[in-house]
Amino acid sequence: MTKTIDIIKAKTQLSKLLSLALKGNEVIITEGKKPLAKIIPVLPSKKTRIAGLNRGKIWTSNDFDEPLLRRFWTRAL
């Protein structure tokens, strides 16, 4: 279900709108007929990250944070 609500009304009904979104509904906030934002729930990550899993597979050059040459910025693509 999609709930569309004007921003003026949304200001007074935020708790209700959040509850709707957490139940899986799409909530669109509008200004007149112009859509402004969508409220969606933040879902927890399903994957557990493991520190050091790809150790040694990625490298950074010694000049990584040096300024780029002027020709890099002026070269046409």
N, C-alpha and C positions, 0 to 999 in steps of 0.2 A: 504494500500500500504506500502511496506517496501522499504526503501532507504538504501543501503549499500554504504559506502564511506570510502576511505582510510584516515588514520589520518592526513597525509600531506595535503590533499585537505580539510579536515574538518576544519583545523586551519584557512583557509581563507574564509570558508563559514558558520561559526557558526550561524550567524543571520538567514540565509536561512534554516539551519537545525532545528533551534529552531522553526521557523514558521511552518515548516512541522510537527514537533512533536505536536505543539499546535493545529493543525488541525486534529489530530488523527492518523497521520502516524507514523510508527515505523522507527526509524533511528538507524542503527547499524554502529558503527565506528570500522574499522578493521586496522590491521597492516599486510599487505600482505593478506593472506587468514584467518588469525587468528582473530576472533572477540574479541574486547577489551571492548566495552561499548555499552549501549543502551541509547538513549535520549528519555525520556518520560515526559509528562507534570505533574506538581504537581497539583493535584485536591484539591479544598477546601473540608474540612470536612463537611459532610452532617448533622452530629449530633451536637447539641449544648451541651456542657458539663455544668453540674450544680454542683457548689461547694457544698460539704456537703451532697450530695444525699445519700451516703452510710455510713454516720456517725454512728459509733458504731457497724458496721458489720465486720470490720477488726480490728485486734489487733496485737500488736507486743510485744513479751516477753521482760521482763526486761533485759535479757542477750543477746539481739539481736546482738549487736555489739561487744560482747566479743570474743576473739580469740577461735577458735575451738580446741578441745582436740587433742593431737598428734595422738591418735588412730583413729581419724576420717580420717586423711590423710594417715595413713599406712595400714588401713584395706583393704584387698582384696575384690573385688566385686564378 
